[in-house]
Amino acid sequence: MKNPTNHTTRREFLAATGLTAAAGLVRIPPAAQAGIPVALPELPYPENALEPIISAKTVGFHYGKHHRAYVDNLNKLTASSDLDAADLGTIVRETARKPEKASIFNNAAQAWNHDFYWKSLTPKGGGVPKGKLAELAEASFGGTDALKKELQNAAVTQFGSGWAWLVLEGGKLKVMKTSNADNPMISGAKPLLVIDVWEHAYYLDYQNRRADHVAAVIDGLLNWDFALNNL
């Protein structure tokens, strides 16, 4: 078998190893993904680690079904395309705003967004931003409480499925909301943190009470250290 890091295409690697979407994905470091199937990243914590705010059942469905499906679908869609040797970020950028590649973009962006989302949460998180992030919050919003309020409002008022993001743009913090699979980096902003407001992120635990879910996530799970590191 060819060395999968030696310019092997995603299609060739799948054929050589006998791997299929149904058989699961190889778990490999992101830096080694070019030229082989995009991998489903490991969760940064156990499925029950976000309880009681997000149940293990919700995480199991969200990560094990939805997130995995985006990765599986992406590998199928790119297996015979000119993107079969590209990393995930490149696929997102190369297919954004191109109607003929909408299916690839939707699955690639959702795979990227979900990986970023899991890292945006942490057990016993919440609290307030610190350090440089707190300084930027003061300059951009008038303080950390105002930042959190703006983020909560974006997450609650996003119509339909989508995301609420804290981003860095033009040297300032901004809150953005995007629909479906869209991502702020497409428009040049740097994502720092995100809240998923697709119904599958909260409906098993909160039904239609999105506002309650968002408030609980901000108060108890947001990973401000992750956002700070992303600066």
LOROLUM-346627 format. One line per 4 residues: number of its first residue (from 0); their letters; for each residue x, y, z of C-alpha. Coordinates in steps of 0.1 Angstrom, whole numbers. Each point is the difference from the previous one (the first is absolute). Layout:
BEGIN
NUM> A> X Y Z ~ ...
END
This chain:
BEGIN
0> MKNP> 0 0 0 ~ 12 35 -7 ~ 11 21 29 ~ -32 21 6
4> TNHT> 22 31 7 ~ 18 -3 -33 ~ -26 18 -23 ~ -25 -28 2
8> TRRE> -34 13 -9 ~ -30 -5 23 ~ -16 -24 -25 ~ 32 -21 -3
12> FLAA> 4 -2 38 ~ -36 -12 4 ~ 4 -26 -26 ~ 33 -12 13
16> TGLT> -11 -4 36 ~ -35 -11 -7 ~ -14 27 22 ~ -35 13 -7
20> AAAG> -22 25 17 ~ -20 -29 16 ~ 32 -14 14 ~ 9 32 18
24> LVRI> 29 24 -3 ~ 37 -2 8 ~ 8 23 29 ~ 31 20 -9
28> PPAA> 15 33 10 ~ -13 30 -21 ~ 35 7 -13 ~ 1 -34 -17
32> QAGI> -34 1 -17 ~ 11 14 -34 ~ -4 -26 -27 ~ -21 -25 21
36> PVAL> -36 0 13 ~ -9 29 23 ~ -2 -15 34 ~ -26 3 27
40> PELP> 19 17 29 ~ -2 -14 35 ~ -23 19 24 ~ 22 19 24
44> YPEN> -19 -15 29 ~ -23 -29 8 ~ -36 1 -13 ~ -14 5 35
48> ALEP> 25 28 9 ~ -24 28 -9 ~ -28 -11 23 ~ -24 12 13
52> IISA> 0 29 -25 ~ 4 -23 -30 ~ -9 -37 5 ~ 21 -29 -11
56> KTVG> -29 -10 -22 ~ 1 33 -19 ~ 38 -1 -4 ~ -3 -36 -12
60> FHYG> -25 8 -27 ~ 16 34 -9 ~ 36 -13 -2 ~ -6 -37 -9
64> KHHR> -27 6 -26 ~ -1 35 -13 ~ 37 9 1 ~ 11 -34 -12
68> AYVD> -25 2 -29 ~ 15 33 -12 ~ 34 -16 0 ~ -12 -32 -17
72> NLNK> -19 20 -27 ~ 29 22 -6 ~ 24 -29 -7 ~ -25 -15 -24
76> LTAS> -5 33 -19 ~ 37 8 -3 ~ 13 -35 -7 ~ -1 5 -38
80> SDLD> 5 38 -1 ~ 29 24 -3 ~ -3 4 38 ~ 8 -36 10
84> AADL> 34 10 12 ~ -10 32 18 ~ -2 7 37 ~ -33 10 16
88> GTIV> 7 37 2 ~ 11 2 -36 ~ -32 -19 -11 ~ -21 26 19
92> RETA> 17 29 -16 ~ 2 -14 -35 ~ -37 -9 -2 ~ -16 30 18
96> RKPE> -24 21 -20 ~ 2 -25 -29 ~ -35 -13 -8 ~ 13 -30 -20
100> KASI> 20 -11 31 ~ -27 8 26 ~ -3 -36 12 ~ 37 -3 6
104> FNNA> 1 34 18 ~ -30 -8 22 ~ 16 -32 13 ~ 35 13 2
108> AQAW> -11 32 19 ~ -22 -20 23 ~ 28 -24 8 ~ 23 30 7
112> NHDF> -27 19 20 ~ -7 -30 22 ~ 36 -7 8 ~ 4 37 10
116> YWKS> -33 -2 20 ~ 11 -29 22 ~ 32 19 8 ~ -20 31 8
120> LTPK> -16 -19 29 ~ 17 -14 31 ~ -12 -17 32 ~ -4 26 28
124> GGGV> 6 28 -24 ~ -18 33 -2 ~ 11 28 21 ~ 14 31 -18
128> PKGK> 27 6 -25 ~ 34 9 14 ~ 33 16 -11 ~ 2 14 -35
132> LAEL> -35 -13 -7 ~ -14 20 29 ~ 19 31 -13 ~ -14 -4 -34
136> AEAS> -35 -6 14 ~ 3 33 19 ~ 11 19 -31 ~ -25 -17 -24
140> FGGT> -31 -4 21 ~ 5 20 32 ~ 8 -30 21 ~ -2 -38 3
144> DALK> -37 0 12 ~ -9 20 -31 ~ 18 -25 -22 ~ -18 -29 15
148> KELQ> -34 18 -4 ~ 8 7 -36 ~ 10 -37 -6 ~ -32 -12 17
152> NAAV> -22 23 -21 ~ 16 -12 -32 ~ -4 -36 9 ~ -37 4 10
156> TQFG> -10 22 -29 ~ 17 -20 -28 ~ -30 -10 -21 ~ -1 -37 -7
160> SGWA> 32 -21 1 ~ 34 16 4 ~ 27 12 22 ~ 9 29 23
164> WLVL> 37 9 -2 ~ 25 22 19 ~ 25 11 -26 ~ 30 23 -4
168> EGGK> -3 24 -29 ~ 20 32 -6 ~ 17 -3 34 ~ -34 0 18
172> LKVM> -23 -26 15 ~ -33 -5 -18 ~ -30 -23 4 ~ -13 -15 -32
176> KTSN> -28 -24 -8 ~ 0 -23 -30 ~ -26 -22 -16 ~ 3 -37 -6
180> ADNP> 36 -9 -8 ~ 15 35 -6 ~ 32 10 18 ~ 14 35 8
184> MISG> 34 -9 -15 ~ -16 1 -34 ~ -4 37 4 ~ 35 5 15
188> AKPL> -9 0 37 ~ 19 -22 24 ~ -22 -24 21 ~ 8 0 37
192> LVID> -31 -18 15 ~ -33 -14 -12 ~ -34 -11 13 ~ -20 -25 -21
196> VWEH> -37 9 -2 ~ -11 -28 -24 ~ -28 -18 17 ~ 19 -32 3
200> AYYL> 24 18 24 ~ -27 5 26 ~ -34 -14 -8 ~ 3 -33 19
204> DYQN> 8 19 32 ~ -19 33 -4 ~ -26 -6 -28 ~ -9 35 -13
208> RRAD> 17 19 28 ~ 30 11 -19 ~ 5 31 22 ~ 3 -22 31
212> HVAA> 26 -22 -17 ~ 20 30 -12 ~ 0 16 34 ~ 12 -32 17
216> VIDG> 27 -6 -26 ~ 14 36 4 ~ -1 -1 38 ~ 13 -36 5
220> LLNW> 18 -14 -31 ~ 16 27 -22 ~ 38 -6 -3 ~ 14 36 2
224> DFAL> 35 -14 2 ~ -5 -15 -35 ~ -12 34 -12 ~ 30 17 15
228> NNL> 24 -25 -16 ~ -16 6 -33 ~ 10 37 2
END
